[in-house]
């Protein structure tokens, strides 16, 4: 049995639709997970772009945490607010755009394909981190509590529509 993460919006390793990008509606894609490890008390999701130019760390697109262990999916279009009550109860952190919530793919035009890695962590404790946390605060709190990790990767590139150069 292996913890699994997927998206009904794109196959692992395939293109993320424009709707989920900064060029489109900039809404979060739906995600679902299965084969949840026993003893899970909370989920944390981190989405990053390791291909961002000039960055020493991957560019953070989304931090969502304090997700109940009874939840096994995130619907499309999670509202960009720190504390969520509907459609799920969770908190969101500050991404590399310096905003709370999901920030979709928006690589430089002509920079080629970027990978967007969605990592879901099953934790053996409730972290109780306040809304608005950054990635470092989240990772520090997660230390010693990770039961399992699952990932799903989508790709995106921006094309110059005038010259059709990718």
C-alpha positions in Angstrom: 0.0 0.0 0.0 1.4 3.3 -1.1 0.1 6.8 -0.3 -1.1 8.4 -3.6 -1.9 11.9 -4.8 -3.5 12.7 -8.2 -5.5 15.4 -10.0 -8.6 14.8 -12.1 -7.5 18.0 -14.0 -4.2 16.6 -15.4 -2.3 13.3 -15.5 1.0 13.1 -13.5 3.8 14.5 -15.6 1.4 16.1 -18.1 0.4 19.7 -18.9 -1.6 21.7 -16.3 -4.5 23.5 -18.1 -4.3 27.3 -18.6 -7.4 27.6 -16.3 -5.1 26.8 -13.4 -2.3 29.2 -14.4 -1.7 32.9 -13.9 -2.5 33.4 -17.6 -6.0 31.9 -17.0 -8.4 31.9 -14.1 -5.5 31.3 -11.6 -7.6 28.8 -9.6 -6.3 25.8 -7.8 -6.7 22.4 -9.5 -8.7 19.7 -7.8 -6.6 17.1 -6.0 -7.4 13.7 -4.5 -5.5 11.2 -2.4 -5.9 7.6 -1.4 -4.2 4.9 0.7 -3.9 7.2 3.7 -1.5 5.9 6.3 -2.9 4.8 9.6 -2.4 7.3 12.4 -2.7 10.3 10.1 -3.7 13.4 12.2 -3.3 16.1 9.6 -2.4 16.7 5.9 -0.1 19.5 4.6 0.2 20.3 0.9 3.1 22.2 -0.7 3.2 23.1 -4.4 6.5 24.4 -5.8 8.3 25.1 -9.1 11.9 23.9 -8.9 12.6 25.4 -12.4 12.0 29.1 -11.5 15.0 31.1 -12.8 17.4 32.7 -10.4 15.9 31.1 -7.3 18.1 29.2 -4.8 15.0 27.6 -3.5 12.0 26.3 -5.4 9.3 28.9 -6.0 6.4 28.3 -3.7 3.0 28.4 -5.3 0.8 27.0 -2.6 0.8 26.1 1.1 -2.3 24.6 2.6 -2.3 22.9 5.9 -4.2 21.9 9.1 -6.2 19.7 6.7 -8.4 17.2 8.6 -7.4 13.5 8.2 -11.1 12.8 7.2 -10.5 14.8 4.0 -9.3 12.9 0.9 -9.6 15.6 -1.7 -9.4 19.4 -2.4 -12.0 20.7 -4.9 -11.1 23.0 -7.7 -10.9 26.7 -6.9 -10.0 26.9 -3.2 -10.6 30.5 -2.1 -7.4 32.6 -1.5 -7.9 33.3 2.2 -5.9 32.4 5.3 -8.6 30.4 7.1 -11.1 28.2 5.2 -14.3 26.7 6.6 -16.0 25.7 3.3 -15.8 23.6 1.2 -13.1 22.2 3.6 -11.6 23.4 6.9 -7.9 24.3 6.4 -5.4 27.1 6.7 -3.3 28.6 3.9 0.2 30.1 4.0 2.1 32.8 2.2 3.5 31.8 -1.2 6.5 33.2 -3.1 4.1 35.8 -4.7 3.8 37.2 -1.1 0.1 36.3 -1.2 -2.0 33.8 0.7 -3.5 30.8 -1.2 -2.8 29.3 -4.6 -0.8 31.2 -7.2 -0.8 29.4 -10.5 2.0 28.7 -13.0 3.4 31.9 -14.6 6.9 31.1 -15.9 8.7 33.6 -18.0 7.7 33.6 -21.7 10.1 31.4 -23.7 11.6 29.8 -20.6 10.3 26.4 -21.6 8.5 23.8 -19.5 8.4 24.2 -15.7 7.5 21.5 -13.3 4.9 22.1 -10.6 5.2 19.6 -7.9 2.3 19.1 -5.5 3.6 17.3 -2.4 1.1 16.0 0.2 2.3 15.0 3.6 0.5 12.8 6.1 1.4 13.8 9.6 1.1 12.0 12.9 0.2 15.1 14.8 -1.9 18.3 14.4 0.6 21.1 14.0 -1.7 23.9 15.0 0.2 26.5 12.9 -1.5 29.8 12.5 -2.8 30.9 9.1 -0.4 32.8 6.9 2.8 30.8 7.7 5.6 30.6 5.2 7.3 27.4 3.9 10.2 27.5 6.4 7.8 27.7 9.4 5.7 24.9 8.1 8.7 22.6 7.4 10.1 23.3 10.9 6.8 22.3 12.5 6.6 19.2 10.4 10.0 17.8 11.5 9.6 14.4 13.1 5.9 14.2 12.2 5.9 13.0 8.6 4.3 9.5 8.2 4.2 9.5 4.4 4.6 11.8 1.4 2.8 11.6 -2.0 3.4 13.7 -5.0 1.9 14.7 -8.3 3.6 16.8 -10.9 2.2 18.9 -13.7 4.0 20.9 -16.3 3.3 24.4 -17.8 5.0 26.8 -20.2 4.1 30.2 -21.5 4.3 30.8 -25.2 4.7 34.2 -26.9 1.5 34.4 -28.9 3.0 37.0 -31.3 5.9 34.9 -32.5 4.6 31.5 -31.3 7.9 30.9 -29.6 7.8 28.6 -26.6 
